[in-house]
Amino acid sequence: MPTSPEPSRSQKKREAKAVEELAKELVALTPLQIERLSLEQDLQAEVLLAQRIKKFGAKKRQIKLVSKLLRNQDVQRIVEFVEKLKGVQIEQTTTFHQLENLRDMILTESDREEGIRNALQRFSELDGHLLANLAEQYQSTNNKRYSREIFRILKAAYERERWLRAQTKNHEGEVP
């Protein structure tokens, strides 16, 4: 009896399906992300071709070809890259929702003071009076422009904070 039995037919199908899903995710990446991934030249060309194809049947066949090329490679690095991208996207979506909730608190008259206090705690450089004025203008006119402006201010403060953290992290890693 062999010590390592061959995978079952069902297991092989599951693995093939997983590789095909990875191929679909590769085709969904931007050309810049694909370039950063530094795939083999033939695989990269086929992925870029699949992105240009618009017809469903042709695109599906091209994805199957990309899957075939992936099966001949170690895909662990590609899987890690795609998972890292997904993590970044999830983090961005979560942050976006948090900023939306903070904006909604500021716009709600009963929660306005607490919302502005929370915003100032999180982003100390914000102008609380400006946020309050925009919220009051929104309340009196119901013009969405003021709501969007509050969100832009909060998002800009978040981006500034993220940029400063990245700069601090880069400077800590430097050796004088």
N, C-alpha and C positions, 0 to 999 in steps of 0.2 A: 504494500500500500504506500502511495506517495505521502510524504509528510506535509506538503502544502497543496491541498486540493485546488483545482482550477476554480475561479469564481463561477457562481451559477449564472445561468442565462439572464435571470432577473437582475442580478448584481451588475452584470455587464451593461444591461440596458439603463440602469440607474446612473452608472458612471458616464455613459455616452450622453445621457440627458443633461447631466451636470456640466459636461464639457460644452454642449450646445448652448446652455444658459450662459456660460462664460463667454462664448463667442458672441451671443446677443449683447452682452454687456460691453464687450470690446467694441462692437459696431456702434454702440450708443455713446462712446467716448468722443471727445473733441479731437481734432487732428493734433493739437498741441499736446494733449494728454497721451495720445498714442505715440507721438515722437518721444516724449519723456520716458515712456515705458521701454523704449529701444528694443523692439521686437525684431525677429529675423526679417530680412528684407522682403522675402516672398510673402510671409504672413502679413506684414505691415501693408504691402501693396493690395493684398486680397481684402483686408479689413477696410482700407480706404475706398476700394472699389465697391464694397458692400454698402458703404455709406452713401455713395452717389446713386445707387440703384433705387428707383422709386416704385417699380411694380412689385407687388407683394410676392408673387410666385418666384420671380427672379431673385428677389432679395432673400427669400427663404432658402433657395438653392445655394446662393452665395454664402449664407451663414453656415449651411451644412459643409461647404468646402472649407471654410475657416475652422469649423469644428474638427474636420479631418486633419488639417494641418496642426491644430493644437494637440491632438492625440499623440502626435509624434514628438512632443516636447515635454519638458518639465514645466508644468503650469503653475507651480507653487508661487513663484515670484509674481506672476500675472494676477493670481488670486489675491495675494497680499496687497498688491497695488490697488485693485478694484475695491477690496474691502476697506482700505484706508480712505479712498475717495468717498465711499458710502458713509463712513464715519464722519468725515468732514461735512458732507451734505446734511447728515442728520443733526450735527451740532449747529450748523447754520440755520436749519429750519427751526430748531428749538429756540435759538436766540431770537429769531424773527418773531416767533409766537410770544416770547417773553416781552419783547419790545412792544408788540401790539397790545398785550394785556396792560402794560404800564401806561401806554397812550390812552387806552380805554378808561383806565382808572382816573387819569388826569381829566378826561373829557366828562366823566360822570360827576355831576355837581356834588353828590353826597360823598364821593370818594376822592375828590380833587386834592384836598390838603394832604391826605395820606399818599396819594399817587405822586405828587410833587416832592414830598419828603423822601419817598423811596427813590425817585429819580435822582435827587440831589445826593442821597447816600451812595448810590451806585456810581454816579458821574458827578463828581464834585465841581467840575468847571461849568456846569449848566447854569443858566440864568432862570431862577425860579419865577421871577416876575414875568419874564417873557412867556414862559409856559402857561402861567395863570392867565395872562392877557389873551393868548391864543385860544385857550380853553373857553374863556368868557365870550370871545368873539364867535367861536363855534356855537356855543350855547344860544347866543342871541340871534345869529343869522342862519344857523344850521347849514353853513357852507362847508363842504368837505375839504376845501382848500386848507382850512385851519387844522383840521385833523391830520391831513397829509404833512403839513409843515411840522407839527409836533413830532410825528413819526420820523421825518427827515432829521430833525434835531437830535432825537434819541439815537437814531442809527449812526449819525455822524459821531456822536459821543462814544458809542460802542466801538466804532472803527478806530477812532483816535486812541482809545484805551488798548485795543488789541495791537495796534501798531507800536505803541509805547512798550507793551509787554514784550513784543518781538525784538525791539531795539535793545531792551534791557537784557534779554536772553542772549542776544548776539554779543553784546559787550562783555557779559560774564564769561562767555566761552573763549574770548580772545586772550592771548598770552602777551603781556607787555614786553 
